[in-house]
Amino acid sequence: MTSAPQPTGRSADVVVVGAGPAGSSAAYWLAAAGLDVVVLEKAHFPREKVCGDGLTPRGVAALHAMGVDTSQGWVRHRGLRVFGGGQVTEVDWPELSRWPGYGLIRTRADLDDQLARHAEAAGAQVHHGVTVTDPLLDDAGRVCGVRAQVGPDKEPVTWRAPLVVSAEGLSGRLAKALGLNRRTDLPLGVAVRQYVPTPRGADPYLDISFDLTDRGPDAASMPGYGWLFPMGDGTANVGFGFLDTRRTADDDARTVYRRWLATLPPEWELDVEAATPLRGAGLPTSLSRRPAYTRGLLLVGDTAGSVNPFNGEGISYAMETAATAAAVAVEALALPEGPAREAALRRYPVRLAEQYGGHHRLGAGFLAMLARPDFTRFALAHGLKRPALVRAALRLMGNLHDGRDGDALDRTLAVLTRVLPAA
């Protein structure tokens, strides 16, 4: 971490670090509000990114809120096909007033590129090939910009701004520089995936499997699942995710994935030999890096640990936390520099806790139960026989309900997430 140098002429109202879904969404909302926004991204787009590529109705709603065109280049899916305990059931996404009744699929290479261009169209300046190295601090120890390296020659460049948004992902370099490390008592997931040629590449359902091992019914259960998401192009995104690495004993995701892959039906015709390389990534959940605002630095998406602990869903919450951060930033920057602005910015972590804290607490309890082999076997063997119960579980795990304006299940979920303390 370095002290602030003399001004270099590169400045903005807000500097956003990272152009994934969180960073580009934050940049869009900030630019749409009339702020001067600079986005600094180390990669050149389009680029590979480890992800399941599936958007739930929450993610679709976040895209539509920004006016993103989803009419071309997207694959629509109607729900999930769940495997477990020798049972299989199909369940559609719920029909709710608050959320659309379908999900979407698109590779992260395409999605991230489209969102970055969408932010640019709103007025944000997006710079690729820029590696941010550390924050700049003023004499009071507040972040007032960033220092970066540009291009293959690593030319040192400085950007100054009264507010910086970190959308760097799990690494969170800027956050760590300010002493904001991920809480290790909260779940950290890990996922691996590859693109595999298969005739199932156009299936309207996403396959989810809780039959994770080939070690028989007495094998220890692990909190996670395997998936096959049809990409609509003759391939599927096939992967596996541990939802809580604290409960995985000596197994690792790559080993379990390969074991699980070998158990899939031959009639699925997965051409593993022609698949892309297996890649992995971390899944920081439960707002595990706190506080999400400090000293001029706002954390969004994976940097804040916003992944849903129930299912490993991250894209939706990346875009949602970005929208919340942008709203707070617009409100704060309209105030004069000083205590009033700081008070407005400090409301951001409070809003995140209000929006997600209770759901994350429920997720932590779910992961604890999922790690118990007896519970998992019973739940899968008996629960999947009851479609109504599966639909209720889907709404709980996906955080999909109409709140107090919905049906009895919606109202129950709303009460639970409101009264439970944050994880």
N, C-alpha and C positions, 0 to 999 in steps of 0.2 A: 504494500500500500504506500502511495506517495502523496506528498503535499501538492497543493494546486500550483502549477507554474503560471507564468504570465499568460494572459489571453492569447490565443493563436488565431482567432478569427472564425473558428468553427464553433457555433453555438446553436442552441435551440431552446424551446420551452421545455421539452421532454426528450431525453435520450432513451430509446428502448434497445436493450441488448438481447438479440436473438429474434429470428424471424420465423419460428415455428407457429403453430396455431395460437399460442398465448401471446407471443410478441406481435404478430401481425394483427391479431384482433385488437389488442390494446392500441396499436398504432392507428388502426382504422377509426376506432371510437374517438381517440384524441384528435386526430386530424379532422374528422367530421364535425367536431365541436369548435374548430377554428384554430387549434393550437399548432405551433410549428414543431413538427415531430421528425426526429431522425431515428432510423432503425439501423443497427449495426449487426451484421450477420457474418460469421466466419466462413461459411460454406458458399459455394456458387450453386444456384438452383437451376434445374431440378437436381435433387440429391437423394440418395438412399437414406431411409430412416426406419428403424425397427419399430413396428407397431402392428396391431391386429387389423388396422385399416377400416374397421367397422364403426360406424356412427349410430348410436341409439337415437330415439326420438329427441332426447335432450340436445344432442349435437346438431340434429337437423334444425331444431328451433333456433339454436345459436347462429347457425348459418343464415337462416331466413331473416333473423333480426338485423343482420348486417347487410341484407340485400344481395347475398351471394347467389349467383345463378347456378342452380343444381339441375337444370334441364338436360344438359349434355355432359357426357364423360363420367356419369355416376351410375352405380348399380343400386336399384332399390330392393330392399328385402322386407318381408312381411312379418318375420318373427324368428323364433328359435326352435330348433329340434334338439331336445335334451336327451342324452344317453346316461344311464346310471343304474347300477344294481340289477342289470338284466332287463331294464325297462327302457322304452323310448316313447316320448310324447312330443307333439308339436304344439306350440302356443304362439298366437299372434301378439304383436305389440298391442297394448290396450288402446281403446278408443276413448280419448280424453279431450276435454276442451282446451286444456293448457298446452298439450303436446301433440304433435302430429302422430298419426297411427302407423308410421313406417320408419325404417332406418335406411341408411345409405352406406355404400362402400366406395372407396376410392383410395388408391395408393397414396401414402404420405408424400411420395415424390411429387405427385400431381397436386394433392391437396395443399401442401405448404406453398408451392409455387403460385397456385391460384390465390391463396389468401394474401401472400406478399404483394402480388399485383393489385389485388383489391385495395389493400392499404395505400399503395402508391396512387391509385385512381382517386382515392379520397384526399390526397394531398401530402401524404407522408413521403419522406425521402428515405429510400431503402438502399443501403450500401452493402454489397457483398464482398467477400474476401477480406473482412476486417475482424481481427482477433482482439477482443477487449482483454486487457491484461490485469488492470486494477482500477479501483475508484480513485478519484481525486477528492481530497478533503480540504475544506477551508480552515481557517484558524480555530473555529469552534468545533472542529471534528465532524462537520456535516458534509455529506456527499454533494459535490458541486460539479460533477462531470465524470468522465472516464478517460483513461489512457489506453491507447490501442496500437496495434501494429497492422500495417496495410500492405497487401501484396506479397509476392515471393521474396522481396528484399526486406520485408518486415520494417517498413518505414514507420517511425514513431509519429503518431498523430494524437492530438488531444481534442476532445469535444467537451464543451461546458454546457451545463443546464441546471436550473434550480431543482429539477426532479429527474431521477433515473429509475427506469423500470427494468428489473432483471427477469428475463424470460430465457435464462440460460439452461434450464433443465436441472437434472439431478445434481450436476456438478456445483452449480450456484457459486461460482468463483467470487463474485462481488459480495454476496451474502457472507461467505466464509471470511472474507477480508474484514468484515465488520463484526466477526465473532458469532454469526448466526449459523450454527451447525445443525444438521438434521438430528432430531430426537431419536435415539436408538431404542427407546422403550415403545415406540409406535411402529406399526407394521411397515416393512419394506418388502415389496414384491419384486419378482424378477421374471422376465418373459423371454422366450426364444421363438423365432419363427423363420419360415422359408416359403418361397412360392413354388408350388408343386403342380405340374401338369396333371389334370384329371378331367374325366367327362362330367364330374359334378360341378364344374366351374360356372354353371348357370342356374344352380338351385336357388329358389326364392327364400329358403330358410338358412339361417346360420346354425351350423352343427356345434353343439357344446357337449363335451364328454367329461363326466366325473369318474369314469373307470380309468384311473390313471396308471395302473401298473398291471403287469402280467404275473404277479406273485401270489395270486389266489385270494379268496375271500377273507383270509385272516391277516392279509398284509396291512401294515400301518397306513392309515389314511393321511393324506397331505392336503393342506388348504390351497386348492388350486384346481385348474381344469385344463383340458385340451380343447382345441377349437379347429374347425375347418370353415373358412369364410370364402364363399365363391366370389371370384373377381369378375366374372362375366366375360372372360377372354380365353377360356380353356384352362385356366389355372385357378388354384385356391391358395389363400394365405392359411398355412397350416402351422400351428404352434402350440405352445404350452406355457402356462404361467403359474408359478408359485405366488400366492397372495400374501404370504407371510413367511419370510425366510427364517424367522426365529423358530419355526416349528417343522423344519424339513430334515432334521437329523443330518445324516451324512450324504444325502442325495443332493444332486445338483440338477438344474433345469434341463441341461442338454442330455444328461443320462436318462432322466425320466422321460423326456420327450421321445428319445429314440426307442425306449422300451415300449412306450405307449403306441408309437407309430407302428411298431411291429404287430400290434394286436388288432389293427383296423381291418375291416373286411376286404378280402382280395377283390371283390366286385367293385370296390370304389376305384380301382385301377389308378392308384397313386403312383406316378412315375418318379420315384424318389431319385433315381439316377440322373434324371434331367432337371432336378430341382436347383434353385439358387442356393448359395451357401447359407448355412444356419447362422443366424445372428441373434444377439441378445441385448437386453437393456433392462435397467432398473425401473421399478414402479413405486415412487415415493407417495405414500398415502397419508390420510388423516391430518392434513395441514401440519406435517411433521417438522417443518422449519419455521420457527416462530421467534419474534413476532414478524408478521408479513409486511410490516412497515417499520423502518427505523432510520432516522437521521438523513432523510432525503432519498431513501431507497425503498421502492415498492417491489414486492415479490409476487409473481403470477405463475399459474400453471404448475408444472412439475417442480419449479424452483421453490414454491411454497409448500409442495407436497400435497397437491390437491386431488390426486388419484382416488377414485372411489374404492374403499377397502373391500366392498362386497364382490366386485367383479373385475377390478383392474382397469376400469374405464377412465381414460385420461383426457382425450381430445375435448369432450364436451365441457369438462370442468376447466380446462385450459382457457377455452373461449369465454366461459362464464366468469371466471375470476378476472380475466382481462377486462371484460366489460365493467365489472364492479370497480376495479382499480382505476379505470379511465374516468368513471363517473366521479369517484372521490377526487381524483387529480384535477379534473375540470373545476369542481367546486372549490378545491383548496387554492389553486393558482389564480382564481378570481379574487382572492383575499390578499391583503398586503403581506409581505414577508414578515414573519414574526410569530408570536404565540397563537394567534387565531388560525393561521395557515397550518401550523403544526397540529393543533387540536383537530382540525378537519382531517388531516392525513392519518392521524392515529385512530380515526374511526374505521379505517379500512379493515384491520384485523378483527374488529368487533363485528363488522358486517359479515365477514367470512365465517366467524364462529356461529352467528345467528343463522346463516344460510345452510351450513353443512355440519356444524358441530354435533347435533343430535344424531344425524344419520351416520356419522363416523363412529359414534359411540355404539350404535347398533351394529355397525360393521365389525367392530372389534369383538363384540360378543359372538357374532356369527362365525368369525374366524376361529375363535376358541372352541366352539362346538364342532366346526368342520374338521378340526384336528383330532377329534375323538372317533376312532374307527367304529365303535358301536352306534353312535349317533348317525354317522354318515351312512352306514349300511341300512339302518332302519329308515332314515329319511328318504333315501333313494328308492329302496324297495317298495315302500308304501306311499310315499308322496307322489311319485311320478304316475301312479295309477289314478290319481285324482286331479283332472285338468284344472278344476277351480282352484285347488291349492297351488298348483304350479303357476297359474296366472297371478295369484296373490304374491307368491314368492318373487316372480319376475318384477312386479311393480315395486316391491320392497327393495330388492337388490338393485334395480335400475333407478331408484329414487324418482319414480314416475307416478304422480298422483295429482289430483286437483285440489288438494288441501281441504279446508273446511267447506268449500263449495261443491265437493264431490260426493260420492256415495259413502256408505258406512266404512268401507275399507280405507278410502281416502282420508276420511276424518280421523280414523284410528291412527294411520301413519302420520298424519299431521300432528296429532297430539303427542305421539311417541317422540318424534324428532324435535318437538318444541320443549317438552319437559325434561328430556335427558340432557345432562351436562355435556359439554364438548369433550371429545376424547383427549 
